[in-house]
């Protein structure tokens, strides 16, 4: 299962509001402006995830990581997504990238963020 931990005891009330409206992601805009990330792309990974990657899953690194991506908008529609499904979605995005896909992903991202339905 991917995503943020539900009922994480380390999260304060202010922190939960920041997470709900994805405001905790705003510092990533600095990385976008620096050119280290893009607005849309595969999500950054955790080092511990690499240990279990199959060879095909490394294809997600062919593109810069993004603040939002196909698996975020897909997973939020379902409410959750298993890690292997999320990685498959990232690889699909990498293999089929085009500017119109980015545009559609951004269009799906904004309503989720503005509604506060993010987890």
Phi and psi restraints in degrees (range 20) as a CNS / XPLOR table:
assign (resid 1 and name C) (resid 2 and name N)
       (resid 2 and name CA) (resid 2 and name C) 1.0 -107.5 20.0 2
assign (resid 2 and name N) (resid 2 and name CA)
       (resid 2 and name C) (resid 3 and name N) 1.0 173.4 20.0 2
assign (resid 2 and name C) (resid 3 and name N)
       (resid 3 and name CA) (resid 3 and name C) 1.0 105.8 20.0 2
assign (resid 3 and name N) (resid 3 and name CA)
       (resid 3 and name C) (resid 4 and name N) 1.0 -169.9 20.0 2
assign (resid 3 and name C) (resid 4 and name N)
       (resid 4 and name CA) (resid 4 and name C) 1.0 -86.6 20.0 2
assign (resid 4 and name N) (resid 4 and name CA)
       (resid 4 and name C) (resid 5 and name N) 1.0 145.8 20.0 2
assign (resid 4 and name C) (resid 5 and name N)
       (resid 5 and name CA) (resid 5 and name C) 1.0 -67.7 20.0 2
assign (resid 5 and name N) (resid 5 and name CA)
       (resid 5 and name C) (resid 6 and name N) 1.0 129.7 20.0 2
assign (resid 5 and name C) (resid 6 and name N)
       (resid 6 and name CA) (resid 6 and name C) 1.0 -73.0 20.0 2
assign (resid 6 and name N) (resid 6 and name CA)
       (resid 6 and name C) (resid 7 and name N) 1.0 141.1 20.0 2
assign (resid 6 and name C) (resid 7 and name N)
       (resid 7 and name CA) (resid 7 and name C) 1.0 52.0 20.0 2
assign (resid 7 and name N) (resid 7 and name CA)
       (resid 7 and name C) (resid 8 and name N) 1.0 40.4 20.0 2
assign (resid 7 and name C) (resid 8 and name N)
       (resid 8 and name CA) (resid 8 and name C) 1.0 -65.8 20.0 2
assign (resid 8 and name N) (resid 8 and name CA)
       (resid 8 and name C) (resid 9 and name N) 1.0 118.6 20.0 2
assign (resid 8 and name C) (resid 9 and name N)
       (resid 9 and name CA) (resid 9 and name C) 1.0 -66.6 20.0 2
assign (resid 9 and name N) (resid 9 and name CA)
       (resid 9 and name C) (resid 10 and name N) 1.0 -13.9 20.0 2
assign (resid 9 and name C) (resid 10 and name N)
       (resid 10 and name CA) (resid 10 and name C) 1.0 -81.1 20.0 2
assign (resid 10 and name N) (resid 10 and name CA)
       (resid 10 and name C) (resid 11 and name N) 1.0 -12.2 20.0 2
assign (resid 10 and name C) (resid 11 and name N)
       (resid 11 and name CA) (resid 11 and name C) 1.0 -89.2 20.0 2
assign (resid 11 and name N) (resid 11 and name CA)
       (resid 11 and name C) (resid 12 and name N) 1.0 124.2 20.0 2
assign (resid 11 and name C) (resid 12 and name N)
       (resid 12 and name CA) (resid 12 and name C) 1.0 -78.4 20.0 2
assign (resid 12 and name N) (resid 12 and name CA)
       (resid 12 and name C) (resid 13 and name N) 1.0 173.9 20.0 2
assign (resid 12 and name C) (resid 13 and name N)
       (resid 13 and name CA) (resid 13 and name C) 1.0 -62.7 20.0 2
assign (resid 13 and name N) (resid 13 and name CA)
       (resid 13 and name C) (resid 14 and name N) 1.0 -42.4 20.0 2
assign (resid 13 and name C) (resid 14 and name N)
       (resid 14 and name CA) (resid 14 and name C) 1.0 -63.2 20.0 2
assign (resid 14 and name N) (resid 14 and name CA)
       (resid 14 and name C) (resid 15 and name N) 1.0 -43.3 20.0 2
assign (resid 14 and name C) (resid 15 and name N)
       (resid 15 and name CA) (resid 15 and name C) 1.0 -61.1 20.0 2
assign (resid 15 and name N) (resid 15 and name CA)
       (resid 15 and name C) (resid 16 and name N) 1.0 -36.8 20.0 2
assign (resid 15 and name C) (resid 16 and name N)
       (resid 16 and name CA) (resid 16 and name C) 1.0 -67.8 20.0 2
assign (resid 16 and name N) (resid 16 and name CA)
       (resid 16 and name C) (resid 17 and name N) 1.0 -34.2 20.0 2
assign (resid 16 and name C) (resid 17 and name N)
       (resid 17 and name CA) (resid 17 and name C) 1.0 -68.5 20.0 2
assign (resid 17 and name N) (resid 17 and name CA)
       (resid 17 and name C) (resid 18 and name N) 1.0 -43.0 20.0 2
assign (resid 17 and name C) (resid 18 and name N)
       (resid 18 and name CA) (resid 18 and name C) 1.0 -58.9 20.0 2
assign (resid 18 and name N) (resid 18 and name CA)
       (resid 18 and name C) (resid 19 and name N) 1.0 -41.9 20.0 2
assign (resid 18 and name C) (resid 19 and name N)
       (resid 19 and name CA) (resid 19 and name C) 1.0 -68.6 20.0 2
assign (resid 19 and name N) (resid 19 and name CA)
       (resid 19 and name C) (resid 20 and name N) 1.0 -43.5 20.0 2
assign (resid 19 and name C) (resid 20 and name N)
       (resid 20 and name CA) (resid 20 and name C) 1.0 -56.9 20.0 2
assign (resid 20 and name N) (resid 20 and name CA)
       (resid 20 and name C) (resid 21 and name N) 1.0 -42.1 20.0 2
assign (resid 20 and name C) (resid 21 and name N)
       (resid 21 and name CA) (resid 21 and name C) 1.0 -98.8 20.0 2
assign (resid 21 and name N) (resid 21 and name CA)
       (resid 21 and name C) (resid 22 and name N) 1.0 15.8 20.0 2
assign (resid 21 and name C) (resid 22 and name N)
       (resid 22 and name CA) (resid 22 and name C) 1.0 59.0 20.0 2
assign (resid 22 and name N) (resid 22 and name CA)
       (resid 22 and name C) (resid 23 and name N) 1.0 20.9 20.0 2
assign (resid 22 and name C) (resid 23 and name N)
       (resid 23 and name CA) (resid 23 and name C) 1.0 -69.4 20.0 2
assign (resid 23 and name N) (resid 23 and name CA)
       (resid 23 and name C) (resid 24 and name N) 1.0 -18.9 20.0 2
assign (resid 23 and name C) (resid 24 and name N)
       (resid 24 and name CA) (resid 24 and name C) 1.0 -69.3 20.0 2
assign (resid 24 and name N) (resid 24 and name CA)
       (resid 24 and name C) (resid 25 and name N) 1.0 -11.3 20.0 2
assign (resid 24 and name C) (resid 25 and name N)
       (resid 25 and name CA) (resid 25 and name C) 1.0 -89.4 20.0 2
assign (resid 25 and name N) (resid 25 and name CA)
       (resid 25 and name C) (resid 26 and name N) 1.0 -13.5 20.0 2
assign (resid 25 and name C) (resid 26 and name N)
       (resid 26 and name CA) (resid 26 and name C) 1.0 -56.5 20.0 2
assign (resid 26 and name N) (resid 26 and name CA)
       (resid 26 and name C) (resid 27 and name N) 1.0 -38.0 20.0 2
assign (resid 26 and name C) (resid 27 and name N)
       (resid 27 and name CA) (resid 27 and name C) 1.0 -59.2 20.0 2
assign (resid 27 and name N) (resid 27 and name CA)
       (resid 27 and name C) (resid 28 and name N) 1.0 -20.7 20.0 2
assign (resid 27 and name C) (resid 28 and name N)
       (resid 28 and name CA) (resid 28 and name C) 1.0 -66.7 20.0 2
assign (resid 28 and name N) (resid 28 and name CA)
       (resid 28 and name C) (resid 29 and name N) 1.0 -19.9 20.0 2
assign (resid 28 and name C) (resid 29 and name N)
       (resid 29 and name CA) (resid 29 and name C) 1.0 -59.6 20.0 2
assign (resid 29 and name N) (resid 29 and name CA)
       (resid 29 and name C) (resid 30 and name N) 1.0 -31.4 20.0 2
assign (resid 29 and name C) (resid 30 and name N)
       (resid 30 and name CA) (resid 30 and name C) 1.0 -61.6 20.0 2
assign (resid 30 and name N) (resid 30 and name CA)
       (resid 30 and name C) (resid 31 and name N) 1.0 -42.1 20.0 2
assign (resid 30 and name C) (resid 31 and name N)
       (resid 31 and name CA) (resid 31 and name C) 1.0 -66.5 20.0 2
assign (resid 31 and name N) (resid 31 and name CA)
       (resid 31 and name C) (resid 32 and name N) 1.0 -33.1 20.0 2
assign (resid 31 and name C) (resid 32 and name N)
       (resid 32 and name CA) (resid 32 and name C) 1.0 -66.7 20.0 2
assign (resid 32 and name N) (resid 32 and name CA)
       (resid 32 and name C) (resid 33 and name N) 1.0 -46.0 20.0 2
assign (resid 32 and name C) (resid 33 and name N)
       (resid 33 and name CA) (resid 33 and name C) 1.0 -63.8 20.0 2
assign (resid 33 and name N) (resid 33 and name CA)
       (resid 33 and name C) (resid 34 and name N) 1.0 -33.7 20.0 2
assign (resid 33 and name C) (resid 34 and name N)
       (resid 34 and name CA) (resid 34 and name C) 1.0 -74.7 20.0 2
assign (resid 34 and name N) (resid 34 and name CA)
       (resid 34 and name C) (resid 35 and name N) 1.0 -16.6 20.0 2
assign (resid 34 and name C) (resid 35 and name N)
       (resid 35 and name CA) (resid 35 and name C) 1.0 91.7 20.0 2
assign (resid 35 and name N) (resid 35 and name CA)
       (resid 35 and name C) (resid 36 and name N) 1.0 6.8 20.0 2
assign (resid 35 and name C) (resid 36 and name N)
       (resid 36 and name CA) (resid 36 and name C) 1.0 -81.2 20.0 2
assign (resid 36 and name N) (resid 36 and name CA)
       (resid 36 and name C) (resid 37 and name N) 1.0 -21.7 20.0 2
assign (resid 36 and name C) (resid 37 and name N)
       (resid 37 and name CA) (resid 37 and name C) 1.0 -136.2 20.0 2
assign (resid 37 and name N) (resid 37 and name CA)
       (resid 37 and name C) (resid 38 and name N) 1.0 168.4 20.0 2
assign (resid 37 and name C) (resid 38 and name N)
       (resid 38 and name CA) (resid 38 and name C) 1.0 -119.5 20.0 2
assign (resid 38 and name N) (resid 38 and name CA)
       (resid 38 and name C) (resid 39 and name N) 1.0 169.4 20.0 2
assign (resid 38 and name C) (resid 39 and name N)
       (resid 39 and name CA) (resid 39 and name C) 1.0 -65.8 20.0 2
assign (resid 39 and name N) (resid 39 and name CA)
       (resid 39 and name C) (resid 40 and name N) 1.0 -41.2 20.0 2
assign (resid 39 and name C) (resid 40 and name N)
       (resid 40 and name CA) (resid 40 and name C) 1.0 -122.2 20.0 2
assign (resid 40 and name N) (resid 40 and name CA)
       (resid 40 and name C) (resid 41 and name N) 1.0 136.3 20.0 2
assign (resid 40 and name C) (resid 41 and name N)
       (resid 41 and name CA) (resid 41 and name C) 1.0 167.3 20.0 2
assign (resid 41 and name N) (resid 41 and name CA)
       (resid 41 and name C) (resid 42 and name N) 1.0 -178.1 20.0 2
assign (resid 41 and name C) (resid 42 and name N)
       (resid 42 and name CA) (resid 42 and name C) 1.0 -61.3 20.0 2
assign (resid 42 and name N) (resid 42 and name CA)
       (resid 42 and name C) (resid 43 and name N) 1.0 144.4 20.0 2
assign (resid 42 and name C) (resid 43 and name N)
       (resid 43 and name CA) (resid 43 and name C) 1.0 -69.2 20.0 2
assign (resid 43 and name N) (resid 43 and name CA)
       (resid 43 and name C) (resid 44 and name N) 1.0 149.7 20.0 2
assign (resid 43 and name C) (resid 44 and name N)
       (resid 44 and name CA) (resid 44 and name C) 1.0 -58.0 20.0 2
assign (resid 44 and name N) (resid 44 and name CA)
       (resid 44 and name C) (resid 45 and name N) 1.0 154.0 20.0 2
assign (resid 44 and name C) (resid 45 and name N)
       (resid 45 and name CA) (resid 45 and name C) 1.0 -108.3 20.0 2
assign (resid 45 and name N) (resid 45 and name CA)
       (resid 45 and name C) (resid 46 and name N) 1.0 163.1 20.0 2
assign (resid 45 and name C) (resid 46 and name N)
       (resid 46 and name CA) (resid 46 and name C) 1.0 -95.9 20.0 2
assign (resid 46 and name N) (resid 46 and name CA)
       (resid 46 and name C) (resid 47 and name N) 1.0 141.7 20.0 2
assign (resid 46 and name C) (resid 47 and name N)
       (resid 47 and name CA) (resid 47 and name C) 1.0 -55.9 20.0 2
assign (resid 47 and name N) (resid 47 and name CA)
       (resid 47 and name C) (resid 48 and name N) 1.0 -36.1 20.0 2
assign (resid 47 and name C) (resid 48 and name N)
       (resid 48 and name CA) (resid 48 and name C) 1.0 -65.5 20.0 2
assign (resid 48 and name N) (resid 48 and name CA)
       (resid 48 and name C) (resid 49 and name N) 1.0 -23.2 20.0 2
assign (resid 48 and name C) (resid 49 and name N)
       (resid 49 and name CA) (resid 49 and name C) 1.0 -68.9 20.0 2
assign (resid 49 and name N) (resid 49 and name CA)
       (resid 49 and name C) (resid 50 and name N) 1.0 -31.3 20.0 2
assign (resid 49 and name C) (resid 50 and name N)
       (resid 50 and name CA) (resid 50 and name C) 1.0 -61.0 20.0 2
assign (resid 50 and name N) (resid 50 and name CA)
       (resid 50 and name C) (resid 51 and name N) 1.0 -31.1 20.0 2
assign (resid 50 and name C) (resid 51 and name N)
       (resid 51 and name CA) (resid 51 and name C) 1.0 -59.5 20.0 2
assign (resid 51 and name N) (resid 51 and name CA)
       (resid 51 and name C) (resid 52 and name N) 1.0 -33.7 20.0 2
assign (resid 51 and name C) (resid 52 and name N)
       (resid 52 and name CA) (resid 52 and name C) 1.0 -97.3 20.0 2
assign (resid 52 and name N) (resid 52 and name CA)
       (resid 52 and name C) (resid 53 and name N) 1.0 2.6 20.0 2
assign (resid 52 and name C) (resid 53 and name N)
       (resid 53 and name CA) (resid 53 and name C) 1.0 -68.1 20.0 2
assign (resid 53 and name N) (resid 53 and name CA)
       (resid 53 and name C) (resid 54 and name N) 1.0 139.7 20.0 2
assign (resid 53 and name C) (resid 54 and name N)
       (resid 54 and name CA) (resid 54 and name C) 1.0 -86.0 20.0 2
assign (resid 54 and name N) (resid 54 and name CA)
       (resid 54 and name C) (resid 55 and name N) 1.0 164.4 20.0 2
assign (resid 54 and name C) (resid 55 and name N)
       (resid 55 and name CA) (resid 55 and name C) 1.0 -56.3 20.0 2
assign (resid 55 and name N) (resid 55 and name CA)
       (resid 55 and name C) (resid 56 and name N) 1.0 -43.0 20.0 2
assign (resid 55 and name C) (resid 56 and name N)
       (resid 56 and name CA) (resid 56 and name C) 1.0 -64.4 20.0 2
assign (resid 56 and name N) (resid 56 and name CA)
       (resid 56 and name C) (resid 57 and name N) 1.0 -26.8 20.0 2
assign (resid 56 and name C) (resid 57 and name N)
       (resid 57 and name CA) (resid 57 and name C) 1.0 -71.9 20.0 2
assign (resid 57 and name N) (resid 57 and name CA)
       (resid 57 and name C) (resid 58 and name N) 1.0 -20.5 20.0 2
assign (resid 57 and name C) (resid 58 and name N)
       (resid 58 and name CA) (resid 58 and name C) 1.0 -70.2 20.0 2
assign (resid 58 and name N) (resid 58 and name CA)
       (resid 58 and name C) (resid 59 and name N) 1.0 -12.3 20.0 2
assign (resid 58 and name C) (resid 59 and name N)
       (resid 59 and name CA) (resid 59 and name C) 1.0 -62.8 20.0 2
assign (resid 59 and name N) (resid 59 and name CA)
       (resid 59 and name C) (resid 60 and name N) 1.0 -21.8 20.0 2
assign (resid 59 and name C) (resid 60 and name N)
       (resid 60 and name CA) (resid 60 and name C) 1.0 -63.8 20.0 2
assign (resid 60 and name N) (resid 60 and name CA)
       (resid 60 and name C) (resid 61 and name N) 1.0 -17.1 20.0 2
assign (resid 60 and name C) (resid 61 and name N)
       (resid 61 and name CA) (resid 61 and name C) 1.0 -85.9 20.0 2
assign (resid 61 and name N) (resid 61 and name CA)
       (resid 61 and name C) (resid 62 and name N) 1.0 3.6 20.0 2
assign (resid 61 and name C) (resid 62 and name N)
       (resid 62 and name CA) (resid 62 and name C) 1.0 -72.9 20.0 2
assign (resid 62 and name N) (resid 62 and name CA)
       (resid 62 and name C) (resid 63 and name N) 1.0 -13.1 20.0 2
assign (resid 62 and name C) (resid 63 and name N)
       (resid 63 and name CA) (resid 63 and name C) 1.0 -125.0 20.0 2
assign (resid 63 and name N) (resid 63 and name CA)
       (resid 63 and name C) (resid 64 and name N) 1.0 157.7 20.0 2
assign (resid 63 and name C) (resid 64 and name N)
       (resid 64 and name CA) (resid 64 and name C) 1.0 -65.7 20.0 2
assign (resid 64 and name N) (resid 64 and name CA)
       (resid 64 and name C) (resid 65 and name N) 1.0 146.1 20.0 2
assign (resid 64 and name C) (resid 65 and name N)
       (resid 65 and name CA) (resid 65 and name C) 1.0 -66.2 20.0 2
assign (resid 65 and name N) (resid 65 and name CA)
       (resid 65 and name C) (resid 66 and name N) 1.0 156.3 20.0 2
assign (resid 65 and name C) (resid 66 and name N)
       (resid 66 and name CA) (resid 66 and name C) 1.0 -125.6 20.0 2
assign (resid 66 and name N) (resid 66 and name CA)
       (resid 66 and name C) (resid 67 and name N) 1.0 161.8 20.0 2
assign (resid 66 and name C) (resid 67 and name N)
       (resid 67 and name CA) (resid 67 and name C) 1.0 -70.2 20.0 2
assign (resid 67 and name N) (resid 67 and name CA)
       (resid 67 and name C) (resid 68 and name N) 1.0 -33.0 20.0 2
assign (resid 67 and name C) (resid 68 and name N)
       (resid 68 and name CA) (resid 68 and name C) 1.0 -134.9 20.0 2
assign (resid 68 and name N) (resid 68 and name CA)
       (resid 68 and name C) (resid 69 and name N) 1.0 165.3 20.0 2
assign (resid 68 and name C) (resid 69 and name N)
       (resid 69 and name CA) (resid 69 and name C) 1.0 -163.8 20.0 2
assign (resid 69 and name N) (resid 69 and name CA)
       (resid 69 and name C) (resid 70 and name N) 1.0 179.8 20.0 2
assign (resid 69 and name C) (resid 70 and name N)
       (resid 70 and name CA) (resid 70 and name C) 1.0 -60.6 20.0 2
assign (resid 70 and name N) (resid 70 and name CA)
       (resid 70 and name C) (resid 71 and name N) 1.0 -41.3 20.0 2
assign (resid 70 and name C) (resid 71 and name N)
       (resid 71 and name CA) (resid 71 and name C) 1.0 -72.5 20.0 2
assign (resid 71 and name N) (resid 71 and name CA)
       (resid 71 and name C) (resid 72 and name N) 1.0 -25.4 20.0 2
assign (resid 71 and name C) (resid 72 and name N)
       (resid 72 and name CA) (resid 72 and name C) 1.0 -67.4 20.0 2
assign (resid 72 and name N) (resid 72 and name CA)
       (resid 72 and name C) (resid 73 and name N) 1.0 -46.5 20.0 2
assign (resid 72 and name C) (resid 73 and name N)
       (resid 73 and name CA) (resid 73 and name C) 1.0 -72.9 20.0 2
assign (resid 73 and name N) (resid 73 and name CA)
       (resid 73 and name C) (resid 74 and name N) 1.0 -30.9 20.0 2
assign (resid 73 and name C) (resid 74 and name N)
       (resid 74 and name CA) (resid 74 and name C) 1.0 -72.0 20.0 2
assign (resid 74 and name N) (resid 74 and name CA)
       (resid 74 and name C) (resid 75 and name N) 1.0 -47.5 20.0 2
assign (resid 74 and name C) (resid 75 and name N)
       (resid 75 and name CA) (resid 75 and name C) 1.0 -63.8 20.0 2
assign (resid 75 and name N) (resid 75 and name CA)
       (resid 75 and name C) (resid 76 and name N) 1.0 -36.1 20.0 2
assign (resid 75 and name C) (resid 76 and name N)
       (resid 76 and name CA) (resid 76 and name C) 1.0 -69.7 20.0 2
assign (resid 76 and name N) (resid 76 and name CA)
       (resid 76 and name C) (resid 77 and name N) 1.0 -30.0 20.0 2
assign (resid 76 and name C) (resid 77 and name N)
       (resid 77 and name CA) (resid 77 and name C) 1.0 -66.6 20.0 2
assign (resid 77 and name N) (resid 77 and name CA)
       (resid 77 and name C) (resid 78 and name N) 1.0 -35.8 20.0 2
assign (resid 77 and name C) (resid 78 and name N)
       (resid 78 and name CA) (resid 78 and name C) 1.0 -85.2 20.0 2
assign (resid 78 and name N) (resid 78 and name CA)
       (resid 78 and name C) (resid 79 and name N) 1.0 -22.3 20.0 2
assign (resid 78 and name C) (resid 79 and name N)
       (resid 79 and name CA) (resid 79 and name C) 1.0 99.5 20.0 2
assign (resid 79 and name N) (resid 79 and name CA)
       (resid 79 and name C) (resid 80 and name N) 1.0 -22.0 20.0 2
assign (resid 79 and name C) (resid 80 and name N)
       (resid 80 and name CA) (resid 80 and name C) 1.0 -166.4 20.0 2
assign (resid 80 and name N) (resid 80 and name CA)
       (resid 80 and name C) (resid 81 and name N) 1.0 169.8 20.0 2
assign (resid 80 and name C) (resid 81 and name N)
       (resid 81 and name CA) (resid 81 and name C) 1.0 -154.4 20.0 2
assign (resid 81 and name N) (resid 81 and name CA)
       (resid 81 and name C) (resid 82 and name N) 1.0 135.3 20.0 2
assign (resid 81 and name C) (resid 82 and name N)
       (resid 82 and name CA) (resid 82 and name C) 1.0 -68.0 20.0 2
assign (resid 82 and name N) (resid 82 and name CA)
       (resid 82 and name C) (resid 83 and name N) 1.0 149.8 20.0 2
assign (resid 82 and name C) (resid 83 and name N)
       (resid 83 and name CA) (resid 83 and name C) 1.0 -56.5 20.0 2
assign (resid 83 and name N) (resid 83 and name CA)
       (resid 83 and name C) (resid 84 and name N) 1.0 -44.5 20.0 2
assign (resid 83 and name C) (resid 84 and name N)
       (resid 84 and name CA) (resid 84 and name C) 1.0 -62.6 20.0 2
assign (resid 84 and name N) (resid 84 and name CA)
       (resid 84 and name C) (resid 85 and name N) 1.0 -38.5 20.0 2
assign (resid 84 and name C) (resid 85 and name N)
       (resid 85 and name CA) (resid 85 and name C) 1.0 -66.5 20.0 2
assign (resid 85 and name N) (resid 85 and name CA)
       (resid 85 and name C) (resid 86 and name N) 1.0 -39.6 20.0 2
assign (resid 85 and name C) (resid 86 and name N)
       (resid 86 and name CA) (resid 86 and name C) 1.0 -63.4 20.0 2
assign (resid 86 and name N) (resid 86 and name CA)
       (resid 86 and name C) (resid 87 and name N) 1.0 -43.6 20.0 2
assign (resid 86 and name C) (resid 87 and name N)
       (resid 87 and name CA) (resid 87 and name C) 1.0 -65.9 20.0 2
assign (resid 87 and name N) (resid 87 and name CA)
       (resid 87 and name C) (resid 88 and name N) 1.0 -38.8 20.0 2
assign (resid 87 and name C) (resid 88 and name N)
       (resid 88 and name CA) (resid 88 and name C) 1.0 -60.8 20.0 2
assign (resid 88 and name N) (resid 88 and name CA)
       (resid 88 and name C) (resid 89 and name N) 1.0 -40.5 20.0 2
assign (resid 88 and name C) (resid 89 and name N)
       (resid 89 and name CA) (resid 89 and name C) 1.0 -66.8 20.0 2
assign (resid 89 and name N) (resid 89 and name CA)
       (resid 89 and name C) (resid 90 and name N) 1.0 -40.6 20.0 2
assign (resid 89 and name C) (resid 90 and name N)
       (resid 90 and name CA) (resid 90 and name C) 1.0 -62.3 20.0 2
assign (resid 90 and name N) (resid 90 and name CA)
       (resid 90 and name C) (resid 91 and name N) 1.0 -41.7 20.0 2
assign (resid 90 and name C) (resid 91 and name N)
       (resid 91 and name CA) (resid 91 and name C) 1.0 -67.2 20.0 2
assign (resid 91 and name N) (resid 91 and name CA)
       (resid 91 and name C) (resid 92 and name N) 1.0 -40.3 20.0 2
assign (resid 91 and name C) (resid 92 and name N)
       (resid 92 and name CA) (resid 92 and name C) 1.0 -58.4 20.0 2
assign (resid 92 and name N) (resid 92 and name CA)
       (resid 92 and name C) (resid 93 and name N) 1.0 -45.3 20.0 2
assign (resid 92 and name C) (resid 93 and name N)
       (resid 93 and name CA) (resid 93 and name C) 1.0 -58.9 20.0 2
assign (resid 93 and name N) (resid 93 and name CA)
       (resid 93 and name C) (resid 94 and name N) 1.0 -47.5 20.0 2
assign (resid 93 and name C) (resid 94 and name N)
       (resid 94 and name CA) (resid 94 and name C) 1.0 -61.1 20.0 2
assign (resid 94 and name N) (resid 94 and name CA)
       (resid 94 and name C) (resid 95 and name N) 1.0 -43.7 20.0 2
assign (resid 94 and name C) (resid 95 and name N)
       (resid 95 and name CA) (resid 95 and name C) 1.0 -71.8 20.0 2
assign (resid 95 and name N) (resid 95 and name CA)
       (resid 95 and name C) (resid 96 and name N) 1.0 -26.1 20.0 2
assign (resid 95 and name C) (resid 96 and name N)
       (resid 96 and name CA) (resid 96 and name C) 1.0 -119.1 20.0 2
assign (resid 96 and name N) (resid 96 and name CA)
       (resid 96 and name C) (resid 97 and name N) 1.0 20.0 20.0 2
assign (resid 96 and name C) (resid 97 and name N)
       (resid 97 and name CA) (resid 97 and name C) 1.0 -54.9 20.0 2
assign (resid 97 and name N) (resid 97 and name CA)
       (resid 97 and name C) (resid 98 and name N) 1.0 138.0 20.0 2
assign (resid 97 and name C) (resid 98 and name N)
       (resid 98 and name CA) (resid 98 and name C) 1.0 -158.3 20.0 2
assign (resid 98 and name N) (resid 98 and name CA)
       (resid 98 and name C) (resid 99 and name N) 1.0 160.5 20.0 2
assign (resid 98 and name C) (resid 99 and name N)
       (resid 99 and name CA) (resid 99 and name C) 1.0 -62.0 20.0 2
assign (resid 99 and name N) (resid 99 and name CA)
       (resid 99 and name C) (resid 100 and name N) 1.0 -31.6 20.0 2
assign (resid 99 and name C) (resid 100 and name N)
       (resid 100 and name CA) (resid 100 and name C) 1.0 -70.1 20.0 2
assign (resid 100 and name N) (resid 100 and name CA)
       (resid 100 and name C) (resid 101 and name N) 1.0 -33.7 20.0 2
assign (resid 100 and name C) (resid 101 and name N)
       (resid 101 and name CA) (resid 101 and name C) 1.0 -64.9 20.0 2
assign (resid 101 and name N) (resid 101 and name CA)
       (resid 101 and name C) (resid 102 and name N) 1.0 -43.0 20.0 2
assign (resid 101 and name C) (resid 102 and name N)
       (resid 102 and name CA) (resid 102 and name C) 1.0 -58.8 20.0 2
assign (resid 102 and name N) (resid 102 and name CA)
       (resid 102 and name C) (resid 103 and name N) 1.0 -43.6 20.0 2
assign (resid 102 and name C) (resid 103 and name N)
       (resid 103 and name CA) (resid 103 and name C) 1.0 -60.6 20.0 2
assign (resid 103 and name N) (resid 103 and name CA)
       (resid 103 and name C) (resid 104 and name N) 1.0 -45.1 20.0 2
assign (resid 103 and name C) (resid 104 and name N)
       (resid 104 and name CA) (resid 104 and name C) 1.0 -64.5 20.0 2
assign (resid 104 and name N) (resid 104 and name CA)
       (resid 104 and name C) (resid 105 and name N) 1.0 -39.7 20.0 2
assign (resid 104 and name C) (resid 105 and name N)
       (resid 105 and name CA) (resid 105 and name C) 1.0 -63.8 20.0 2
assign (resid 105 and name N) (resid 105 and name CA)
       (resid 105 and name C) (resid 106 and name N) 1.0 -44.0 20.0 2
assign (resid 105 and name C) (resid 106 and name N)
       (resid 106 and name CA) (resid 106 and name C) 1.0 -62.0 20.0 2
assign (resid 106 and name N) (resid 106 and name CA)
       (resid 106 and name C) (resid 107 and name N) 1.0 -41.1 20.0 2
assign (resid 106 and name C) (resid 107 and name N)
       (resid 107 and name CA) (resid 107 and name C) 1.0 -62.4 20.0 2
assign (resid 107 and name N) (resid 107 and name CA)
       (resid 107 and name C) (resid 108 and name N) 1.0 -34.9 20.0 2
assign (resid 107 and name C) (resid 108 and name N)
       (resid 108 and name CA) (resid 108 and name C) 1.0 -77.6 20.0 2
assign (resid 108 and name N) (resid 108 and name CA)
       (resid 108 and name C) (resid 109 and name N) 1.0 -26.8 20.0 2
assign (resid 108 and name C) (resid 109 and name N)
       (resid 109 and name CA) (resid 109 and name C) 1.0 -72.7 20.0 2
assign (resid 109 and name N) (resid 109 and name CA)
       (resid 109 and name C) (resid 110 and name N) 1.0 -46.0 20.0 2
assign (resid 109 and name C) (resid 110 and name N)
       (resid 110 and name CA) (resid 110 and name C) 1.0 -57.8 20.0 2
assign (resid 110 and name N) (resid 110 and name CA)
       (resid 110 and name C) (resid 111 and name N) 1.0 -46.6 20.0 2
assign (resid 110 and name C) (resid 111 and name N)
       (resid 111 and name CA) (resid 111 and name C) 1.0 -61.2 20.0 2
assign (resid 111 and name N) (resid 111 and name CA)
       (resid 111 and name C) (resid 112 and name N) 1.0 -37.2 20.0 2
assign (resid 111 and name C) (resid 112 and name N)
       (resid 112 and name CA) (resid 112 and name C) 1.0 -64.4 20.0 2
assign (resid 112 and name N) (resid 112 and name CA)
       (resid 112 and name C) (resid 113 and name N) 1.0 -45.3 20.0 2
assign (resid 112 and name C) (resid 113 and name N)
       (resid 113 and name CA) (resid 113 and name C) 1.0 -65.0 20.0 2
assign (resid 113 and name N) (resid 113 and name CA)
       (resid 113 and name C) (resid 114 and name N) 1.0 -47.5 20.0 2
assign (resid 113 and name C) (resid 114 and name N)
       (resid 114 and name CA) (resid 114 and name C) 1.0 -67.2 20.0 2
assign (resid 114 and name N) (resid 114 and name CA)
       (resid 114 and name C) (resid 115 and name N) 1.0 -30.0 20.0 2
assign (resid 114 and name C) (resid 115 and name N)
       (resid 115 and name CA) (resid 115 and name C) 1.0 -80.8 20.0 2
assign (resid 115 and name N) (resid 115 and name CA)
       (resid 115 and name C) (resid 116 and name N) 1.0 -16.5 20.0 2
assign (resid 115 and name C) (resid 116 and name N)
       (resid 116 and name CA) (resid 116 and name C) 1.0 75.4 20.0 2
assign (resid 116 and name N) (resid 116 and name CA)
       (resid 116 and name C) (resid 117 and name N) 1.0 18.2 20.0 2
assign (resid 116 and name C) (resid 117 and name N)
       (resid 117 and name CA) (resid 117 and name C) 1.0 -84.9 20.0 2
assign (resid 117 and name N) (resid 117 and name CA)
       (resid 117 and name C) (resid 118 and name N) 1.0 1.3 20.0 2
assign (resid 117 and name C) (resid 118 and name N)
       (resid 118 and name CA) (resid 118 and name C) 1.0 -68.3 20.0 2
assign (resid 118 and name N) (resid 118 and name CA)
       (resid 118 and name C) (resid 119 and name N) 1.0 152.5 20.0 2
